[in-house]
Amino acid sequence: MNYVEEIADRIRRNLAPEIVPENSYPLLLIYAVLARAKAADTTLEDIHDAWTAWMSMQGKRHESSVPFAELPDAVKCEDEPFLRAILAAL
């Protein structure tokens, strides 16, 4: 396991299993890169951008695949556990 995979694994361990999407390993790797690049400066917007990129890699379209600022507050909050998991993995 390389260092990015180790961070991805720590992020996964800091998430409740029921919120981890199927086939999420590539997403967790993106989150690991965010953790290395931005560390404690990672934002909810970063989390959302990573998720949107991951959805695109899967060829999926979703109504929430819009800029973070355009999301309803209730949807923005859905990214908080992932941000907390990244910060905990640091």
HTML snippet that shows the backbone in 3Dmol.js (N, CA, C, O; Angstrom):
<script src="https://3Dmol.org/build/3Dmol-min.js"></script>
<div id="view" style="width:600px;height:400px;position:relative"></div>
<script>
const pdb = `
ATOM      1  N   MET A   1       0.862  -1.175   0.000  1.00  0.00           N
ATOM      2  CA  MET A   1       0.000   0.000   0.000  1.00  0.00           C
ATOM      3  C   MET A   1       0.910   1.240   0.000  1.00  0.00           C
ATOM      4  O   MET A   1       1.839   1.335   0.802  1.00  0.00           O
ATOM      5  N   ASN A   2       0.632   2.186  -0.906  1.00  0.00           N
ATOM      6  CA  ASN A   2       1.456   3.396  -0.928  1.00  0.00           C
ATOM      7  C   ASN A   2       0.880   4.461   0.016  1.00  0.00           C
ATOM      8  O   ASN A   2      -0.176   4.260   0.615  1.00  0.00           O
ATOM      9  N   TYR A   3       1.569   5.571   0.139  1.00  0.00           N
ATOM     10  CA  TYR A   3       1.189   6.601   1.110  1.00  0.00           C
ATOM     11  C   TYR A   3      -0.169   7.232   0.809  1.00  0.00           C
ATOM     12  O   TYR A   3      -0.892   7.582   1.742  1.00  0.00           O
ATOM     13  N   VAL A   4      -0.535   7.387  -0.455  1.00  0.00           N
ATOM     14  CA  VAL A   4      -1.846   7.951  -0.794  1.00  0.00           C
ATOM     15  C   VAL A   4      -2.943   6.947  -0.443  1.00  0.00           C
ATOM     16  O   VAL A   4      -3.993   7.324   0.078  1.00  0.00           O
ATOM     17  N   GLU A   5      -2.697   5.683  -0.727  1.00  0.00           N
ATOM     18  CA  GLU A   5      -3.660   4.645  -0.371  1.00  0.00           C
ATOM     19  C   GLU A   5      -3.831   4.552   1.145  1.00  0.00           C
ATOM     20  O   GLU A   5      -4.936   4.309   1.629  1.00  0.00           O
ATOM     21  N   GLU A   6      -2.758   4.741   1.887  1.00  0.00           N
ATOM     22  CA  GLU A   6      -2.853   4.721   3.351  1.00  0.00           C
ATOM     23  C   GLU A   6      -3.747   5.846   3.860  1.00  0.00           C
ATOM     24  O   GLU A   6      -4.542   5.643   4.778  1.00  0.00           O
ATOM     25  N   ILE A   7      -3.620   7.022   3.271  1.00  0.00           N
ATOM     26  CA  ILE A   7      -4.474   8.148   3.673  1.00  0.00           C
ATOM     27  C   ILE A   7      -5.922   7.850   3.305  1.00  0.00           C
ATOM     28  O   ILE A   7      -6.832   8.095   4.097  1.00  0.00           O
ATOM     29  N   ALA A   8      -6.135   7.321   2.097  1.00  0.00           N
ATOM     30  CA  ALA A   8      -7.497   6.963   1.663  1.00  0.00           C
ATOM     31  C   ALA A   8      -8.117   5.963   2.630  1.00  0.00           C
ATOM     32  O   ALA A   8      -9.297   6.066   2.965  1.00  0.00           O
ATOM     33  N   ASP A   9      -7.331   5.005   3.074  1.00  0.00           N
ATOM     34  CA  ASP A   9      -7.828   4.009   4.021  1.00  0.00           C
ATOM     35  C   ASP A   9      -8.183   4.657   5.361  1.00  0.00           C
ATOM     36  O   ASP A   9      -9.198   4.312   5.966  1.00  0.00           O
ATOM     37  N   ARG A  10      -7.353   5.591   5.824  1.00  0.00           N
ATOM     38  CA  ARG A  10      -7.659   6.299   7.081  1.00  0.00           C
ATOM     39  C   ARG A  10      -8.937   7.119   6.936  1.00  0.00           C
ATOM     40  O   ARG A  10      -9.743   7.186   7.864  1.00  0.00           O
ATOM     41  N   ILE A  11      -9.122   7.738   5.778  1.00  0.00           N
ATOM     42  CA  ILE A  11     -10.351   8.506   5.540  1.00  0.00           C
ATOM     43  C   ILE A  11     -11.555   7.571   5.617  1.00  0.00           C
ATOM     44  O   ILE A  11     -12.541   7.873   6.288  1.00  0.00           O
ATOM     45  N   ARG A  12     -11.469   6.434   4.926  1.00  0.00           N
ATOM     46  CA  ARG A  12     -12.580   5.465   4.933  1.00  0.00           C
ATOM     47  C   ARG A  12     -12.905   5.006   6.347  1.00  0.00           C
ATOM     48  O   ARG A  12     -14.075   4.876   6.705  1.00  0.00           O
ATOM     49  N   ARG A  13     -11.883   4.760   7.146  1.00  0.00           N
ATOM     50  CA  ARG A  13     -12.112   4.301   8.521  1.00  0.00           C
ATOM     51  C   ARG A  13     -12.773   5.374   9.387  1.00  0.00           C
ATOM     52  O   ARG A  13     -13.355   5.059  10.425  1.00  0.00           O
ATOM     53  N   ASN A  14     -12.688   6.630   8.967  1.00  0.00           N
ATOM     54  CA  ASN A  14     -13.311   7.724   9.718  1.00  0.00           C
ATOM     55  C   ASN A  14     -14.701   8.071   9.211  1.00  0.00           C
ATOM     56  O   ASN A  14     -15.280   9.079   9.618  1.00  0.00           O
ATOM     57  N   LEU A  15     -15.232   7.252   8.336  1.00  0.00           N
ATOM     58  CA  LEU A  15     -16.584   7.455   7.802  1.00  0.00           C
ATOM     59  C   LEU A  15     -17.512   6.352   8.295  1.00  0.00           C
ATOM     60  O   LEU A  15     -17.105   5.197   8.423  1.00  0.00           O
ATOM     61  N   ALA A  16     -18.744   6.713   8.567  1.00  0.00           N
ATOM     62  CA  ALA A  16     -19.757   5.705   8.877  1.00  0.00           C
ATOM     63  C   ALA A  16     -19.966   4.859   7.619  1.00  0.00           C
ATOM     64  O   ALA A  16     -20.148   5.411   6.534  1.00  0.00           O
ATOM     65  N   PRO A  17     -19.944   3.545   7.745  1.00  0.00           N
ATOM     66  CA  PRO A  17     -20.066   2.680   6.558  1.00  0.00           C
ATOM     67  C   PRO A  17     -21.287   2.979   5.697  1.00  0.00           C
ATOM     68  O   PRO A  17     -21.231   2.842   4.475  1.00  0.00           O
ATOM     69  N   GLU A  18     -22.380   3.382   6.319  1.00  0.00           N
ATOM     70  CA  GLU A  18     -23.613   3.598   5.544  1.00  0.00           C
ATOM     71  C   GLU A  18     -23.549   4.820   4.626  1.00  0.00           C
ATOM     72  O   GLU A  18     -24.391   4.955   3.738  1.00  0.00           O
ATOM     73  N   ILE A  19     -22.579   5.707   4.815  1.00  0.00           N
ATOM     74  CA  ILE A  19     -22.500   6.868   3.915  1.00  0.00           C
ATOM     75  C   ILE A  19     -21.415   6.727   2.864  1.00  0.00           C
ATOM     76  O   ILE A  19     -21.267   7.598   2.006  1.00  0.00           O
ATOM     77  N   VAL A  20     -20.655   5.641   2.918  1.00  0.00           N
ATOM     78  CA  VAL A  20     -19.602   5.425   1.923  1.00  0.00           C
ATOM     79  C   VAL A  20     -20.253   4.883   0.653  1.00  0.00           C
ATOM     80  O   VAL A  20     -20.843   3.803   0.669  1.00  0.00           O
ATOM     81  N   PRO A  21     -20.149   5.629  -0.448  1.00  0.00           N
ATOM     82  CA  PRO A  21     -20.795   5.169  -1.680  1.00  0.00           C
ATOM     83  C   PRO A  21     -20.156   3.894  -2.222  1.00  0.00           C
ATOM     84  O   PRO A  21     -19.001   3.586  -1.925  1.00  0.00           O
ATOM     85  N   GLU A  22     -20.926   3.163  -3.018  1.00  0.00           N
ATOM     86  CA  GLU A  22     -20.376   1.993  -3.702  1.00  0.00           C
ATOM     87  C   GLU A  22     -19.283   2.463  -4.654  1.00  0.00           C
ATOM     88  O   GLU A  22     -19.333   3.570  -5.189  1.00  0.00           O
ATOM     89  N   ASN A  23     -18.300   1.599  -4.851  1.00  0.00           N
ATOM     90  CA  ASN A  23     -17.198   1.902  -5.776  1.00  0.00           C
ATOM     91  C   ASN A  23     -16.512   3.218  -5.430  1.00  0.00           C
ATOM     92  O   ASN A  23     -16.144   3.987  -6.318  1.00  0.00           O
ATOM     93  N   SER A  24     -16.343   3.470  -4.136  1.00  0.00           N
ATOM     94  CA  SER A  24     -15.835   4.766  -3.682  1.00  0.00           C
ATOM     95  C   SER A  24     -14.320   4.850  -3.608  1.00  0.00           C
ATOM     96  O   SER A  24     -13.791   5.912  -3.282  1.00  0.00           O
ATOM     97  N   TYR A  25     -13.598   3.766  -3.898  1.00  0.00           N
ATOM     98  CA  TYR A  25     -12.146   3.816  -3.746  1.00  0.00           C
ATOM     99  C   TYR A  25     -11.507   4.956  -4.546  1.00  0.00           C
ATOM    100  O   TYR A  25     -10.665   5.665  -3.994  1.00  0.00           O
ATOM    101  N   PRO A  26     -11.865   5.168  -5.817  1.00  0.00           N
ATOM    102  CA  PRO A  26     -11.291   6.309  -6.539  1.00  0.00           C
ATOM    103  C   PRO A  26     -11.619   7.658  -5.869  1.00  0.00           C
ATOM    104  O   PRO A  26     -10.785   8.564  -5.852  1.00  0.00           O
ATOM    105  N   LEU A  27     -12.811   7.780  -5.330  1.00  0.00           N
ATOM    106  CA  LEU A  27     -13.180   9.012  -4.623  1.00  0.00           C
ATOM    107  C   LEU A  27     -12.313   9.185  -3.384  1.00  0.00           C
ATOM    108  O   LEU A  27     -11.848  10.290  -3.101  1.00  0.00           O
ATOM    109  N   LEU A  28     -12.094   8.114  -2.651  1.00  0.00           N
ATOM    110  CA  LEU A  28     -11.254   8.193  -1.458  1.00  0.00           C
ATOM    111  C   LEU A  28      -9.818   8.560  -1.816  1.00  0.00           C
ATOM    112  O   LEU A  28      -9.147   9.252  -1.050  1.00  0.00           O
ATOM    113  N   LEU A  29      -9.345   8.105  -2.968  1.00  0.00           N
ATOM    114  CA  LEU A  29      -8.010   8.504  -3.420  1.00  0.00           C
ATOM    115  C   LEU A  29      -7.954   9.998  -3.724  1.00  0.00           C
ATOM    116  O   LEU A  29      -6.972  10.667  -3.402  1.00  0.00           O
ATOM    117  N   ILE A  30      -9.010  10.515  -4.344  1.00  0.00           N
ATOM    118  CA  ILE A  30      -9.068  11.959  -4.603  1.00  0.00           C
ATOM    119  C   ILE A  30      -9.069  12.713  -3.273  1.00  0.00           C
ATOM    120  O   ILE A  30      -8.360  13.708  -3.119  1.00  0.00           O
ATOM    121  N   TYR A  31      -9.856  12.245  -2.325  1.00  0.00           N
ATOM    122  CA  TYR A  31      -9.879  12.869  -1.008  1.00  0.00           C
ATOM    123  C   TYR A  31      -8.500  12.812  -0.344  1.00  0.00           C
ATOM    124  O   TYR A  31      -8.110  13.755   0.345  1.00  0.00           O
ATOM    125  N   ALA A  32      -7.768  11.727  -0.542  1.00  0.00           N
ATOM    126  CA  ALA A  32      -6.424  11.602   0.023  1.00  0.00           C
ATOM    127  C   ALA A  32      -5.488  12.653  -0.585  1.00  0.00           C
ATOM    128  O   ALA A  32      -4.667  13.237   0.121  1.00  0.00           O
ATOM    129  N   VAL A  33      -5.612  12.890  -1.875  1.00  0.00           N
ATOM    130  CA  VAL A  33      -4.803  13.927  -2.514  1.00  0.00           C
ATOM    131  C   VAL A  33      -5.172  15.299  -1.953  1.00  0.00           C
ATOM    132  O   VAL A  33      -4.296  16.126  -1.698  1.00  0.00           O
ATOM    133  N   LEU A  34      -6.460  15.535  -1.762  1.00  0.00           N
ATOM    134  CA  LEU A  34      -6.880  16.787  -1.116  1.00  0.00           C
ATOM    135  C   LEU A  34      -6.243  16.926   0.263  1.00  0.00           C
ATOM    136  O   LEU A  34      -5.760  17.998   0.627  1.00  0.00           O
ATOM    137  N   ALA A  35      -6.245  15.850   1.017  1.00  0.00           N
ATOM    138  CA  ALA A  35      -5.663  15.881   2.360  1.00  0.00           C
ATOM    139  C   ALA A  35      -4.192  16.270   2.289  1.00  0.00           C
ATOM    140  O   ALA A  35      -3.721  17.071   3.096  1.00  0.00           O
ATOM    141  N   ARG A  36      -3.463  15.707   1.329  1.00  0.00           N
ATOM    142  CA  ARG A  36      -2.041  16.038   1.201  1.00  0.00           C
ATOM    143  C   ARG A  36      -1.837  17.454   0.687  1.00  0.00           C
ATOM    144  O   ARG A  36      -0.945  18.163   1.154  1.00  0.00           O
ATOM    145  N   ALA A  37      -2.650  17.867  -0.262  1.00  0.00           N
ATOM    146  CA  ALA A  37      -2.444  19.168  -0.903  1.00  0.00           C
ATOM    147  C   ALA A  37      -2.920  20.333  -0.051  1.00  0.00           C
ATOM    148  O   ALA A  37      -2.277  21.381   0.003  1.00  0.00           O
ATOM    149  N   LYS A  38      -4.055  20.139   0.613  1.00  0.00           N
ATOM    150  CA  LYS A  38      -4.667  21.268   1.319  1.00  0.00           C
ATOM    151  C   LYS A  38      -4.699  21.101   2.824  1.00  0.00           C
ATOM    152  O   LYS A  38      -4.865  22.074   3.560  1.00  0.00           O
ATOM    153  N   ALA A  39      -4.542  19.868   3.283  1.00  0.00           N
ATOM    154  CA  ALA A  39      -4.533  19.566   4.719  1.00  0.00           C
ATOM    155  C   ALA A  39      -5.731  20.230   5.403  1.00  0.00           C
ATOM    156  O   ALA A  39      -6.868  20.072   4.959  1.00  0.00           O
ATOM    157  N   ALA A  40      -5.478  20.962   6.468  1.00  0.00           N
ATOM    158  CA  ALA A  40      -6.562  21.577   7.253  1.00  0.00           C
ATOM    159  C   ALA A  40      -7.282  22.690   6.498  1.00  0.00           C
ATOM    160  O   ALA A  40      -8.314  23.179   6.958  1.00  0.00           O
ATOM    161  N   ASP A  41      -6.757  23.093   5.351  1.00  0.00           N
ATOM    162  CA  ASP A  41      -7.414  24.133   4.541  1.00  0.00           C
ATOM    163  C   ASP A  41      -8.446  23.552   3.574  1.00  0.00           C
ATOM    164  O   ASP A  41      -9.056  24.296   2.807  1.00  0.00           O
ATOM    165  N   THR A  42      -8.646  22.240   3.601  1.00  0.00           N
ATOM    166  CA  THR A  42      -9.656  21.609   2.748  1.00  0.00           C
ATOM    167  C   THR A  42     -11.031  22.147   3.129  1.00  0.00           C
ATOM    168  O   THR A  42     -11.342  22.303   4.310  1.00  0.00           O
ATOM    169  N   THR A  43     -11.848  22.427   2.122  1.00  0.00           N
ATOM    170  CA  THR A  43     -13.170  23.020   2.351  1.00  0.00           C
ATOM    171  C   THR A  43     -14.281  22.081   1.867  1.00  0.00           C
ATOM    172  O   THR A  43     -14.034  21.104   1.160  1.00  0.00           O
ATOM    173  N   LEU A  44     -15.490  22.406   2.264  1.00  0.00           N
ATOM    174  CA  LEU A  44     -16.650  21.673   1.755  1.00  0.00           C
ATOM    175  C   LEU A  44     -16.739  21.785   0.236  1.00  0.00           C
ATOM    176  O   LEU A  44     -17.137  20.834  -0.437  1.00  0.00           O
ATOM    177  N   GLU A  45     -16.375  22.926  -0.294  1.00  0.00           N
ATOM    178  CA  GLU A  45     -16.381  23.100  -1.744  1.00  0.00           C
ATOM    179  C   GLU A  45     -15.392  22.142  -2.408  1.00  0.00           C
ATOM    180  O   GLU A  45     -15.690  21.580  -3.461  1.00  0.00           O
ATOM    181  N   ASP A  46     -14.222  21.952  -1.803  1.00  0.00           N
ATOM    182  CA  ASP A  46     -13.251  20.995  -2.334  1.00  0.00           C
ATOM    183  C   ASP A  46     -13.831  19.589  -2.356  1.00  0.00           C
ATOM    184  O   ASP A  46     -13.670  18.851  -3.328  1.00  0.00           O
ATOM    185  N   ILE A  47     -14.509  19.229  -1.268  1.00  0.00           N
ATOM    186  CA  ILE A  47     -15.122  17.903  -1.169  1.00  0.00           C
ATOM    187  C   ILE A  47     -16.134  17.728  -2.292  1.00  0.00           C
ATOM    188  O   ILE A  47     -16.165  16.694  -2.960  1.00  0.00           O
ATOM    189  N   HIS A  48     -16.952  18.737  -2.490  1.00  0.00           N
ATOM    190  CA  HIS A  48     -17.973  18.672  -3.533  1.00  0.00           C
ATOM    191  C   HIS A  48     -17.346  18.582  -4.927  1.00  0.00           C
ATOM    192  O   HIS A  48     -17.809  17.812  -5.768  1.00  0.00           O
ATOM    193  N   ASP A  49     -16.295  19.366  -5.170  1.00  0.00           N
ATOM    194  CA  ASP A  49     -15.617  19.311  -6.466  1.00  0.00           C
ATOM    195  C   ASP A  49     -15.056  17.914  -6.727  1.00  0.00           C
ATOM    196  O   ASP A  49     -15.158  17.394  -7.839  1.00  0.00           O
ATOM    197  N   ALA A  50     -14.466  17.314  -5.697  1.00  0.00           N
ATOM    198  CA  ALA A  50     -13.912  15.964  -5.835  1.00  0.00           C
ATOM    199  C   ALA A  50     -15.022  14.970  -6.150  1.00  0.00           C
ATOM    200  O   ALA A  50     -14.870  14.116  -7.023  1.00  0.00           O
ATOM    201  N   TRP A  51     -16.138  15.083  -5.434  1.00  0.00           N
ATOM    202  CA  TRP A  51     -17.275  14.189  -5.670  1.00  0.00           C
ATOM    203  C   TRP A  51     -17.791  14.355  -7.093  1.00  0.00           C
ATOM    204  O   TRP A  51     -18.085  13.362  -7.759  1.00  0.00           O
ATOM    205  N   THR A  52     -17.905  15.593  -7.570  1.00  0.00           N
ATOM    206  CA  THR A  52     -18.391  15.848  -8.923  1.00  0.00           C
ATOM    207  C   THR A  52     -17.457  15.235  -9.961  1.00  0.00           C
ATOM    208  O   THR A  52     -17.917  14.657 -10.946  1.00  0.00           O
ATOM    209  N   ALA A  53     -16.140  15.358  -9.745  1.00  0.00           N
ATOM    210  CA  ALA A  53     -15.169  14.753 -10.659  1.00  0.00           C
ATOM    211  C   ALA A  53     -15.325  13.230 -10.657  1.00  0.00           C
ATOM    212  O   ALA A  53     -15.296  12.595 -11.712  1.00  0.00           O
ATOM    213  N   TRP A  54     -15.490  12.651  -9.465  1.00  0.00           N
ATOM    214  CA  TRP A  54     -15.670  11.203  -9.339  1.00  0.00           C
ATOM    215  C   TRP A  54     -16.936  10.750 -10.069  1.00  0.00           C
ATOM    216  O   TRP A  54     -16.924   9.731 -10.759  1.00  0.00           O
ATOM    217  N   MET A  55     -18.011  11.493  -9.921  1.00  0.00           N
ATOM    218  CA  MET A  55     -19.245  11.146 -10.630  1.00  0.00           C
ATOM    219  C   MET A  55     -19.014  11.182 -12.144  1.00  0.00           C
ATOM    220  O   MET A  55     -19.496  10.315 -12.873  1.00  0.00           O
ATOM    221  N   SER A  56     -18.280  12.183 -12.604  1.00  0.00           N
ATOM    222  CA  SER A  56     -17.979  12.291 -14.039  1.00  0.00           C
ATOM    223  C   SER A  56     -17.144  11.109 -14.522  1.00  0.00           C
ATOM    224  O   SER A  56     -17.367  10.596 -15.618  1.00  0.00           O
ATOM    225  N   MET A  57     -16.175  10.675 -13.700  1.00  0.00           N
ATOM    226  CA  MET A  57     -15.334   9.527 -14.072  1.00  0.00           C
ATOM    227  C   MET A  57     -16.172   8.269 -14.245  1.00  0.00           C
ATOM    228  O   MET A  57     -15.824   7.387 -15.030  1.00  0.00           O
ATOM    229  N   GLN A  58     -17.270   8.190 -13.515  1.00  0.00           N
ATOM    230  CA  GLN A  58     -18.152   7.031 -13.615  1.00  0.00           C
ATOM    231  C   GLN A  58     -19.180   7.173 -14.735  1.00  0.00           C
ATOM    232  O   GLN A  58     -19.956   6.255 -14.999  1.00  0.00           O
ATOM    233  N   GLY A  59     -19.175   8.337 -15.392  1.00  0.00           N
ATOM    234  CA  GLY A  59     -20.142   8.578 -16.450  1.00  0.00           C
ATOM    235  C   GLY A  59     -21.538   8.844 -15.927  1.00  0.00           C
ATOM    236  O   GLY A  59     -22.524   8.676 -16.644  1.00  0.00           O
ATOM    237  N   LYS A  60     -21.618   9.266 -14.659  1.00  0.00           N
ATOM    238  CA  LYS A  60     -22.921   9.509 -14.047  1.00  0.00           C
ATOM    239  C   LYS A  60     -23.228  10.998 -14.002  1.00  0.00           C
ATOM    240  O   LYS A  60     -22.344  11.834 -13.817  1.00  0.00           O
ATOM    241  N   ARG A  61     -24.486  11.298 -14.173  1.00  0.00           N
ATOM    242  CA  ARG A  61     -24.983  12.666 -14.036  1.00  0.00           C
ATOM    243  C   ARG A  61     -25.867  12.698 -12.794  1.00  0.00           C
ATOM    244  O   ARG A  61     -26.572  11.734 -12.495  1.00  0.00           O
ATOM    245  N   HIS A  62     -25.820  13.806 -12.085  1.00  0.00           N
ATOM    246  CA  HIS A  62     -26.595  13.941 -10.853  1.00  0.00           C
ATOM    247  C   HIS A  62     -27.030  15.386 -10.742  1.00  0.00           C
ATOM    248  O   HIS A  62     -26.316  16.292 -11.171  1.00  0.00           O
ATOM    249  N   GLU A  63     -28.186  15.599 -10.174  1.00  0.00           N
ATOM    250  CA  GLU A  63     -28.711  16.965 -10.036  1.00  0.00           C
ATOM    251  C   GLU A  63     -27.817  17.853  -9.170  1.00  0.00           C
ATOM    252  O   GLU A  63     -27.880  19.078  -9.271  1.00  0.00           O
ATOM    253  N   SER A  64     -26.988  17.245  -8.323  1.00  0.00           N
ATOM    254  CA  SER A  64     -26.081  18.023  -7.466  1.00  0.00           C
ATOM    255  C   SER A  64     -24.738  18.298  -8.131  1.00  0.00           C
ATOM    256  O   SER A  64     -23.852  18.879  -7.506  1.00  0.00           O
ATOM    257  N   SER A  65     -24.574  17.894  -9.377  1.00  0.00           N
ATOM    258  CA  SER A  65     -23.328  18.162 -10.104  1.00  0.00           C
ATOM    259  C   SER A  65     -23.350  19.572 -10.674  1.00  0.00           C
ATOM    260  O   SER A  65     -23.304  19.786 -11.886  1.00  0.00           O
ATOM    261  N   VAL A  66     -23.421  20.515  -9.759  1.00  0.00           N
ATOM    262  CA  VAL A  66     -23.401  21.942 -10.076  1.00  0.00           C
ATOM    263  C   VAL A  66     -22.375  22.585  -9.145  1.00  0.00           C
ATOM    264  O   VAL A  66     -21.953  21.955  -8.176  1.00  0.00           O
ATOM    265  N   PRO A  67     -21.967  23.820  -9.417  1.00  0.00           N
ATOM    266  CA  PRO A  67     -21.036  24.473  -8.488  1.00  0.00           C
ATOM    267  C   PRO A  67     -21.596  24.499  -7.063  1.00  0.00           C
ATOM    268  O   PRO A  67     -22.800  24.657  -6.858  1.00  0.00           O
ATOM    269  N   PHE A  68     -20.711  24.343  -6.096  1.00  0.00           N
ATOM    270  CA  PHE A  68     -21.090  24.256  -4.693  1.00  0.00           C
ATOM    271  C   PHE A  68     -21.999  25.414  -4.267  1.00  0.00           C
ATOM    272  O   PHE A  68     -22.956  25.202  -3.522  1.00  0.00           O
ATOM    273  N   ALA A  69     -21.718  26.600  -4.718  1.00  0.00           N
ATOM    274  CA  ALA A  69     -22.501  27.781  -4.330  1.00  0.00           C
ATOM    275  C   ALA A  69     -23.957  27.682  -4.763  1.00  0.00           C
ATOM    276  O   ALA A  69     -24.819  28.342  -4.183  1.00  0.00           O
ATOM    277  N   GLU A  70     -24.240  26.875  -5.763  1.00  0.00           N
ATOM    278  CA  GLU A  70     -25.605  26.724  -6.270  1.00  0.00           C
ATOM    279  C   GLU A  70     -26.406  25.651  -5.540  1.00  0.00           C
ATOM    280  O   GLU A  70     -27.604  25.502  -5.779  1.00  0.00           O
ATOM    281  N   LEU A  71     -25.761  24.912  -4.662  1.00  0.00           N
ATOM    282  CA  LEU A  71     -26.455  23.848  -3.936  1.00  0.00           C
ATOM    283  C   LEU A  71     -27.297  24.405  -2.799  1.00  0.00           C
ATOM    284  O   LEU A  71     -26.923  25.407  -2.191  1.00  0.00           O
ATOM    285  N   PRO A  72     -28.421  23.776  -2.504  1.00  0.00           N
ATOM    286  CA  PRO A  72     -29.175  24.152  -1.306  1.00  0.00           C
ATOM    287  C   PRO A  72     -28.327  23.830  -0.065  1.00  0.00           C
ATOM    288  O   PRO A  72     -27.500  22.919  -0.089  1.00  0.00           O
ATOM    289  N   ASP A  73     -28.540  24.578   0.997  1.00  0.00           N
ATOM    290  CA  ASP A  73     -27.761  24.374   2.224  1.00  0.00           C
ATOM    291  C   ASP A  73     -27.855  22.938   2.737  1.00  0.00           C
ATOM    292  O   ASP A  73     -26.868  22.391   3.229  1.00  0.00           O
ATOM    293  N   ALA A  74     -29.024  22.330   2.626  1.00  0.00           N
ATOM    294  CA  ALA A  74     -29.191  20.955   3.104  1.00  0.00           C
ATOM    295  C   ALA A  74     -28.293  19.987   2.344  1.00  0.00           C
ATOM    296  O   ALA A  74     -27.810  19.014   2.922  1.00  0.00           O
ATOM    297  N   VAL A  75     -28.068  20.236   1.080  1.00  0.00           N
ATOM    298  CA  VAL A  75     -27.197  19.374   0.279  1.00  0.00           C
ATOM    299  C   VAL A  75     -25.733  19.661   0.609  1.00  0.00           C
ATOM    300  O   VAL A  75     -24.922  18.738   0.684  1.00  0.00           O
ATOM    301  N   LYS A  76     -25.396  20.926   0.804  1.00  0.00           N
ATOM    302  CA  LYS A  76     -24.019  21.275   1.183  1.00  0.00           C
ATOM    303  C   LYS A  76     -23.607  20.539   2.455  1.00  0.00           C
ATOM    304  O   LYS A  76     -22.464  20.098   2.575  1.00  0.00           O
ATOM    305  N   CYS A  77     -24.511  20.408   3.383  1.00  0.00           N
ATOM    306  CA  CYS A  77     -24.220  19.747   4.667  1.00  0.00           C
ATOM    307  C   CYS A  77     -23.866  18.274   4.499  1.00  0.00           C
ATOM    308  O   CYS A  77     -23.197  17.696   5.355  1.00  0.00           O
ATOM    309  N   GLU A  78     -24.308  17.668   3.408  1.00  0.00           N
ATOM    310  CA  GLU A  78     -24.024  16.254   3.186  1.00  0.00           C
ATOM    311  C   GLU A  78     -22.534  15.984   3.005  1.00  0.00           C
ATOM    312  O   GLU A  78     -22.092  14.845   3.158  1.00  0.00           O
ATOM    313  N   ASP A  79     -21.754  17.014   2.683  1.00  0.00           N
ATOM    314  CA  ASP A  79     -20.314  16.852   2.498  1.00  0.00           C
ATOM    315  C   ASP A  79     -19.539  16.930   3.812  1.00  0.00           C
ATOM    316  O   ASP A  79     -18.357  16.588   3.847  1.00  0.00           O
ATOM    317  N   GLU A  80     -20.178  17.370   4.881  1.00  0.00           N
ATOM    318  CA  GLU A  80     -19.478  17.576   6.153  1.00  0.00           C
ATOM    319  C   GLU A  80     -18.822  16.311   6.720  1.00  0.00           C
ATOM    320  O   GLU A  80     -17.684  16.396   7.183  1.00  0.00           O
ATOM    321  N   PRO A  81     -19.480  15.138   6.708  1.00  0.00           N
ATOM    322  CA  PRO A  81     -18.796  13.953   7.250  1.00  0.00           C
ATOM    323  C   PRO A  81     -17.512  13.613   6.502  1.00  0.00           C
ATOM    324  O   PRO A  81     -16.561  13.100   7.091  1.00  0.00           O
ATOM    325  N   PHE A  82     -17.488  13.897   5.212  1.00  0.00           N
ATOM    326  CA  PHE A  82     -16.310  13.604   4.410  1.00  0.00           C
ATOM    327  C   PHE A  82     -15.179  14.577   4.730  1.00  0.00           C
ATOM    328  O   PHE A  82     -14.010  14.193   4.765  1.00  0.00           O
ATOM    329  N   LEU A  83     -15.533  15.826   4.960  1.00  0.00           N
ATOM    330  CA  LEU A  83     -14.519  16.794   5.386  1.00  0.00           C
ATOM    331  C   LEU A  83     -13.965  16.408   6.748  1.00  0.00           C
ATOM    332  O   LEU A  83     -12.751  16.437   6.952  1.00  0.00           O
ATOM    333  N   ARG A  84     -14.829  16.050   7.672  1.00  0.00           N
ATOM    334  CA  ARG A  84     -14.372  15.627   9.006  1.00  0.00           C
ATOM    335  C   ARG A  84     -13.467  14.406   8.909  1.00  0.00           C
ATOM    336  O   ARG A  84     -12.477  14.314   9.634  1.00  0.00           O
ATOM    337  N   ALA A  85     -13.791  13.472   8.030  1.00  0.00           N
ATOM    338  CA  ALA A  85     -12.981  12.261   7.864  1.00  0.00           C
ATOM    339  C   ALA A  85     -11.598  12.601   7.318  1.00  0.00           C
ATOM    340  O   ALA A  85     -10.598  12.027   7.750  1.00  0.00           O
ATOM    341  N   ILE A  86     -11.543  13.528   6.376  1.00  0.00           N
ATOM    342  CA  ILE A  86     -10.241  13.953   5.843  1.00  0.00           C
ATOM    343  C   ILE A  86      -9.417  14.590   6.939  1.00  0.00           C
ATOM    344  O   ILE A  86      -8.238  14.273   7.102  1.00  0.00           O
ATOM    345  N   LEU A  87     -10.028  15.486   7.690  1.00  0.00           N
ATOM    346  CA  LEU A  87      -9.293  16.174   8.758  1.00  0.00           C
ATOM    347  C   LEU A  87      -8.834  15.185   9.822  1.00  0.00           C
ATOM    348  O   LEU A  87      -7.729  15.318  10.347  1.00  0.00           O
ATOM    349  N   ALA A  88      -9.658  14.201  10.147  1.00  0.00           N
ATOM    350  CA  ALA A  88      -9.276  13.189  11.129  1.00  0.00           C
ATOM    351  C   ALA A  88      -8.142  12.312  10.613  1.00  0.00           C
ATOM    352  O   ALA A  88      -7.322  11.832  11.396  1.00  0.00           O
ATOM    353  N   ALA A  89      -8.091  12.102   9.304  1.00  0.00           N
ATOM    354  CA  ALA A  89      -7.051  11.252   8.715  1.00  0.00           C
ATOM    355  C   ALA A  89      -5.680  11.923   8.729  1.00  0.00           C
ATOM    356  O   ALA A  89      -4.652  11.259   8.594  1.00  0.00           O
ATOM    357  N   LEU A  90      -5.677  13.220   8.892  1.00  0.00           N
ATOM    358  CA  LEU A  90      -4.410  13.936   8.925  1.00  0.00           C
ATOM    359  C   LEU A  90      -3.685  13.635  10.201  1.00  0.00           C
ATOM    360  O   LEU A  90      -2.588  14.147  10.423  1.00  0.00           O
TER     361      LEU A  90
END
`;
const viewer = $3Dmol.createViewer("view");
viewer.addModel(pdb, "pdb");
viewer.setStyle({}, {cartoon: {color: "spectrum"}});
viewer.zoomTo();
viewer.render();
</script>
